[in-house]
Amino acid sequence: MEKEITITINIKSNNIPIEYSDGNTHIVGLMDKPFGAIKSGKKTVEIRANSDERPFDYSTVKANHTLRFINEESGESMDTRVVRVTHYPNVKALFETEGTEKTLSVPWSVEQGIQLIHSFTGYKECIEKHGVYAIEIWVI
């Protein structure tokens, strides 16, 4: 199966491919703080949204797939096993069901969490159009 690389990031002068799938392994970038929270086991639900500018489709991620995170600062990678994927119409519904303790790398209220997620460039508009995914994971 041929890899279709959609996005690359530059880490320590190296272009690293992210946001692509290789069979049942999905590779995505992640900022340092949430990467550490997942690695420590504190954060067990990753929040992702589809975008018209970034063609990666999170509806292709299924239970028992591997979600490989690439730390966008250090380049370190970490494999996780997908336990379940739940689609929500908006971030408020996601946080009201999933809570913020296992979905964010900091213990914030639902309102603070919504503000955080909406602060990422383009996320608010993408979520309004496509909804948002809660991907429960375990480090393997």
Contact map, one row per residue, 1 for C-alpha under 8 A:
11100000000000000000011000000000000000000000000000000000000000000000000000000000000000000000000000000000000000000000000000000000000000000000
11110000000000000000010000000000000000000000000000000000000000000000000000000000000000000000000000000000000000000000000000000000000000000000
11111000000000000001110000000000000000000000000000000000000000000000000000000000000000000000000000000000000000000000000000000000000000000000
01111100000000000001100000000000000000000000000000000000000000000000000000000000000000000000000000000000000000000000000000000000000000000000
00111111000000001111000000000000000000000000000000000000000000000000000000000000000000000000000000000000000000000000000000000000000000000000
00011111000000001111000000000000000000000000000000000111000000000000000000000000000000000000000000000000000000000000000000000000000000000000
00001111100000001111000000000000000000000000000000000100000000000000000000000000000000000000000000000000000000000000000000000000000000000000
00001111110000111110000000000000000000000000000000000000000000000000000000000000000000000000000000000000000000000000000000000000000000000000
00000011111001111100000000000000000000000000000000000000000000000000000100000000000000000000000000000000000000000000000000000000000000000000
00000001111111110000000000000000000000000000000000000000000000000000000000000000000000000000000000000000000000000000000000000000000000000000
00000000111111110000000000000000000000000000000000000000000000000000000111100000000000000000000000000000000000000000000000000000000000000000
00000000011111000000000000000000000000000000000000000000000000000000000001100000000000000000000000000000000000000000000000000000000000000000
00000000011111100000000000000000000000000000000000000000000000000000000000000000000000000000000000000000000000000000000000000000000000000000
00000000111111110000000000000000000000000000000000000000000000000000000000000000000000000000000000000000000000000000000000000000000000000000
00000001111011111000000000000000000000000000000000000000000000000000000000000000000000000000000000000000000000000000000000000000000000000000
00000001111001111100000000000000000000000000000000000000000000000000000000100000000000000000000000000000000000000000000000000000000000000000
00001111100000111111000000000000000000000000000000000000000000000000000000000000000000000000000000000000000000000000000000000000000000000000
00001111100000011111000000111000000000000000000000000000000000000000010000000000000000000000000000000000000000000000000000000000000000000000
00001111000000001111100001111000000000000000000000000001000000000000000000000000000000000000000000000000000000000000000000000000000000000000
00111110000000001111110001110000000000000000000000000001000000000000000000000000000000000000000000000000000000000000000000000000000000000000
00110000000000000011111111100000000000000000000000000000000000000000000000000000000000000000000000000000000000000000000000000000000000000000
11100000000000000001111111100000000000000000000000000000000000000000000000000000000000000000000000000000000000000000000000000000000000000000
10000000000000000000111111000000000000000000000000000000000000000000000000000000000000000000000000000000000000000000000000000000000000000000
00000000000000000000111111000000000000000000000000000000000010001100000000000000000000000000000000000000000000000000000000000000000000000000
00000000000000000000111111100000000000000000000000000000000000001111000000000000000000000000000000000000000000000000000000000000000000000000
00000000000000000011111111110000000000000000000000000000000010001111000000000000000000000000000000000000000000000000000000000000000000000000
00000000000000000111110011111000000000000000000000000000000000000011110000000000000000000000000000000000000000000000000000000000000000000000
00000000000000000111000001111100000000000000000000000000000000000011110000000000000000000000000000000000000000000000000000000000000000000000
00000000000000000110000000111110000000000000000000000000000000000000111100000000000000000000000000000000000000000000000000000000000000000000
00000000000000000000000000011111011000000000000000000000000000000000111100000000000000000000000000000000000000000000000000000000000000000000
00000000000000000000000000001111111000000000000000000000000000000000001110000000000000000000000000000000000000000000000000000000000000000000
00000000000000000000000000000111111100000000000000000000000000000000001111000000000000000000000000000000000000000000000000000000000000000000
00000000000000000000000000000011111110000000000000000000000000000000000000000000000000000000000000000000100000000000000000000000000000000000
00000000000000000000000000000111111111000010000000000000000000000000000000000000000000000000000000000001100000000000000000000000000000000000
00000000000000000000000000000111111111100000000000000000000000000000101000000000000000000000000000000000000000000000000000000000000000000000
00000000000000000000000000000001111111110000000000000000000000000000000000000000000000000000000000000000000000000000000000000000000000000000
00000000000000000000000000000000111111111110000000000000000000000000000000000000000000000000000000000000100000000000000000000000000000000000
00000000000000000000000000000000011111111111000000000000000000000000000000000000000000000000000000000000000000000000000000000000000000000010
00000000000000000000000000000000001111111100000000000000000000000000000000000100000000000000000000000000000000000000000000000000000000000010
00000000000000000000000000000000000111111110000000000000000000000000000000000000000000000000000000000000000000000000000000000000000000000000
00000000000000000000000000000000000011111111000000000000000000000000000000000000000000000000000000000000000000000000000000000000000000000110
00000000000000000000000000000000000011111111000000000000000000000000000000000000000000000000000000000100100000000000000000000000000000000000
00000000000000000000000000000000010011011111110000000000000000000000000000000000000000000000000000001111100000000000000000000000000000000000
00000000000000000000000000000000000001001111110000000000000000000000000000000000000000000000000000000110000000000000000000000000000000011100
00000000000000000000000000000000000000000011111000000000000000000000000000000000000000000000000000000111000000000000000000000000000001111000
00000000000000000000000000000000000000000011111100000000000000000000000000000000000000000000000000000010000000000000000000000000000011111000
00000000000000000000000000000000000000000000111110000000000000000000000000000000000000000000000000000010000000000000000000000000000111100000
00000000000000000000000000000000000000000000011111000000010000000000000000000000000000000000000000000000000000000000000000000000000111100000
00000000000000000000000000000000000000000000001111100000010000000000000000000000000000000000000000000000000000000000000000100110011110000000
00000000000000000000000000000000000000000000000111110111110000000000000000000000000000000000000000000000000000000000000000000110011100000000
00000000000000000000000000000000000000000000000011111111000000000000000000000000000000000000000000000000000000000000000001100100010000000000
00000000000000000000000000000000000000000000000001111110000000000000000000000000000000000000000000000000000000000000000000000100000000000000
00000000000000000000000000000000000000000000000000111110000000000000000000000000000000000000000000000000000000000000000000000000000000000000
00000110000000000000000000000000000000000000000001111111000000000000000000000000000000000000000000000000000000000000000000000000000000000000
00000100000000000000000000000000000000000000000001111111100000000000000000000000000000000000000000000000000000000000000000000000000000000000
00000100000000000011000000000000000000000000000001100111110000000000000000000000000000000000000000000000000000000000000000000000000000000000
00000000000000000000000000000000000000000000000001000011111100000000000000000000000000000000000000000000000000000000000000000000000000000000
00000000000000000000000000000000000000000000000111000001111110000000000000000000000000000000000000000000000000000000000000000000000010000000
00000000000000000000000000000000000000000000000000000000111111000000000000000000000000000000000000000000000000000000000000000000000000000000
00000000000000000000000000000000000000000000000000000000111111000000000000000000000000000000000000000000000000000000000000000000000000000000
00000000000000000000000101000000000000000000000000000000011111101000000000000000010010000000000000000000000000000000000000000000000000000000
00000000000000000000000000000000000000000000000000000000001111111000000000000000010110000000000000000000000000000000000000000000000000000000
00000000000000000000000000000000000000000000000000000000000011111000000000000000111110000000000000000000000000000000000000000000000000000000
00000000000000000000000000000000000000000000000000000000000001111100000000000000111100000000000000000000000000000000000000000000000000000000
00000000000000000000000111000000000000000000000000000000000011111110000000000000110000000000000000000000000000000000000000000000000000000000
00000000000000000000000111000000000000000000000000000000000000011111000000000011110000000000000000000000000000000000000000000000000000000000
00000000000000000000000011110000000000000000000000000000000000001111100000000011110000000000000000000000000000000000000000000000000000001000
00000000000000000000000011110000000000000000000000000000000000000111110000001111000000000000000000000000000000000000000000000000000000000000
00000000000000000000000000111100001000000000000000000000000000000011111000001111000000000000000000000000000000000000000000000000000000000000
00000000000000000100000000111100000000000000000000000000000000000001111100111100000000000000000000000000000000000000000000000000000000000000
00000000000000000000000000001111001000000000000000000000000000000000111111111000000000000000000000000000000000000000000000000000000000000000
00000000101000000000000000001111000000000000000000000000000000000000011111100000000000000000000000000000000000000000000000000000000000000000
00000000001000000000000000000011000000000000000000000000000000000000001111100000000000000000000000000000000000000000000000000000000000000000
00000000001100000000000000000001000000000000000000000000000000000000001111110000000000000000000000000000000000000000000000000000000000000000
00000000001100010000000000000000000000000000000000000000000000000000011111111000000000000000000000000000000000000000000000000000000000000000
00000000000000000000000000000000000000000000000000000000000000000000011001111100000000000000000000000000000000000000000000000000000000000000
00000000000000000000000000000000000000000000000000000000000000000001111000111110000000000000000000000000000000000000000000000000000000000000
00000000000000000000000000000000000000100000000000000000000000000001110000011111000000000000000000000000000000000000000000000000000000000010
00000000000000000000000000000000000000000000000000000000000000000111100000001111100000000000000000000000000000000000000000000000000000000011
00000000000000000000000000000000000000000000000000000000000000000111100000000111110000000000000000000000000000000000000000000000000000001111
00000000000000000000000000000000000000000000000000000000000000111110000000000011111000000000000000000000000000000000000000000000000000001111
00000000000000000000000000000000000000000000000000000000000011111110000000000001111110000000000000000000000000000000000000000000000000111100
00000000000000000000000000000000000000000000000000000000000000110000000000000000111110000000000000000000000000000000000000000000000000111100
00000000000000000000000000000000000000000000000000000000000001110000000000000000011111000000000000000000000000000000000000000000000000111000
00000000000000000000000000000000000000000000000000000000000011100000000000000000011111100000000000000000000000000000000000000000000011110000
00000000000000000000000000000000000000000000000000000000000000000000000000000000000111110000000000000000000000000000000000000000000011100000
00000000000000000000000000000000000000000000000000000000000000000000000000000000000011111000000000000000000000000000000000000000001111000000
00000000000000000000000000000000000000000000000000000000000000000000000000000000000001111110110000000000000000000000000000000000001111000000
00000000000000000000000000000000000000000000000000000000000000000000000000000000000000111110110000000000000000000000000000000011011100000000
00000000000000000000000000000000000000000000000000000000000000000000000000000000000000011111110000000000000000000000000000000011001100000000
00000000000000000000000000000000000000000000000000000000000000000000000000000000000000011111111000000000000000000100100000000010001100000000
00000000000000000000000000000000000000000000000000000000000000000000000000000000000000000111111100000000000001100100000000000000000000000000
00000000000000000000000000000000000000000000000000000000000000000000000000000000000000011111111110000000000000000000000000000000000000000000
00000000000000000000000000000000000000000000000000000000000000000000000000000000000000011111111111100000000000000000000000000000000101000000
00000000000000000000000000000000000000000000000000000000000000000000000000000000000000000011111111110010000001001000000000000000000000000000
00000000000000000000000000000000000000000000000000000000000000000000000000000000000000000001111111100000000001000000000000000000000000000000
00000000000000000000000000000000000000000000000000000000000000000000000000000000000000000000111111100000000000000000000000000000000000000000
00000000000000000000000000000000000000000000000000000000000000000000000000000000000000000000011111110110000000000000000000000000000001000000
00000000000000000000000000000000000000000000000000000000000000000000000000000000000000000000011111111110000001000000000000000000000000000000
00000000000000000000000000000000000000000000000000000000000000000000000000000000000000000000001001111111001111001000000000000000000000000000
00000000000000000000000000000000000000000010000000000000000000000000000000000000000000000000000000111111111100000000000000000000000000000000
00000000000000000000000000000000000000000111100000000000000000000000000000000000000000000000000001111111100000000000000000000000000000000000
00000000000000000000000000000000000000000011111000000000000000000000000000000000000000000000001001111111100000000000000000000000000000000000
00000000000000000000000000000000010000000010100000000000000000000000000000000000000000000000000000011111111100001000000000000000000000000000
00000000000000000000000000000000110010000110000000000000000000000000000000000000000000000000000000001111111000000000000000000000000000000000
00000000000000000000000000000000000000000000000000000000000000000000000000000000000000000000000000001001111100000000000000000000000000000000
00000000000000000000000000000000000000000000000000000000000000000000000000000000000000000000000000011001111110000000000000000000000000000000
00000000000000000000000000000000000000000000000000000000000000000000000000000000000000000000000000011001011111011000000000000000000000000000
00000000000000000000000000000000000000000000000000000000000000000000000000000000000000000000000000010000001111111000000000000000000000000000
00000000000000000000000000000000000000000000000000000000000000000000000000000000000000000001001100110000000111111100000000000000000000000000
00000000000000000000000000000000000000000000000000000000000000000000000000000000000000000001000000000000000011111110000000000000000000000000
00000000000000000000000000000000000000000000000000000000000000000000000000000000000000000000000000000000000111111111000000000000000000000000
00000000000000000000000000000000000000000000000000000000000000000000000000000000000000000000001000010001000111111111100000000000000000000000
00000000000000000000000000000000000000000000000000000000000000000000000000000000000000000011000000000000000001111111110000000000000000000000
00000000000000000000000000000000000000000000000000000000000000000000000000000000000000000000000000000000000000111111111000000000000000000000
00000000000000000000000000000000000000000000000000000000000000000000000000000000000000000000000000000000000000011111111100000000000000000000
00000000000000000000000000000000000000000000000000000000000000000000000000000000000000000010000000000000000000001111111100110000000000000000
00000000000000000000000000000000000000000000000000000000000000000000000000000000000000000000000000000000000000000111111111110000000000000000
00000000000000000000000000000000000000000000000000000000000000000000000000000000000000000000000000000000000000000011111110110000000000000000
00000000000000000000000000000000000000000000000000000000000000000000000000000000000000000000000000000000000000000001111111110000000000000000
00000000000000000000000000000000000000000000000000000000000000000000000000000000000000000000000000000000000000000000011111110000000000000000
00000000000000000000000000000000000000000000000000100000000000000000000000000000000000000000000000000000000000000000010111111100000000000000
00000000000000000000000000000000000000000000000010100000000000000000000000000000000000000000000000000000000000000000111111111110000000000000
00000000000000000000000000000000000000000000000000000000000000000000000000000000000000000000000000000000000000000000111111111111000000000000
00000000000000000000000000000000000000000000000000000000000000000000000000000000000000000000000000000000000000000000000001111111100000000000
00000000000000000000000000000000000000000000000011110000000000000000000000000000000000000000000000000000000000000000000001111111111000000000
00000000000000000000000000000000000000000000000011000000000000000000000000000000000000001110000000000000000000000000000000111111111100000000
00000000000000000000000000000000000000000000000000000000000000000000000000000000000000001100000000000000000000000000000000011111111000000000
00000000000000000000000000000000000000000000000000000000000000000000000000000000000000000000000000000000000000000000000000001111111000000000
00000000000000000000000000000000000000000000000011100000000000000000000000000000000000001000000000000000000000000000000000000111111100000000
00000000000000000000000000000000000000000000000011000000000000000000000000000000000000111110000000000000000000000000000000000111111110000000
00000000000000000000000000000000000000000000001111000000000000000000000000000000000000111110010000000000000000000000000000000010011111000000
00000000000000000000000000000000000000000000011110000000010000000000000000000000000011110000000000000000000000000000000000000000001111100000
00000000000000000000000000000000000000000000111100000000000000000000000000000000000011110000010001000000000000000000000000000000000111110000
00000000000000000000000000000000000000000000111100000000000000000000000000000000011111000000000000000000000000000000000000000000000011111000
00000000000000000000000000000000000000000001110000000000000000000000000000000000011110000000000000000000000000000000000000000000000001111100
00000000000000000000000000000000000000000001110000000000000000000010000000000001111100000000000000000000000000000000000000000000000000111110
00000000000000000000000000000000000000001001000000000000000000000000000000000001111000000000000000000000000000000000000000000000000000011111
00000000000000000000000000000000000001101000000000000000000000000000000000000111100000000000000000000000000000000000000000000000000000001111
00000000000000000000000000000000000000000000000000000000000000000000000000000011100000000000000000000000000000000000000000000000000000000111
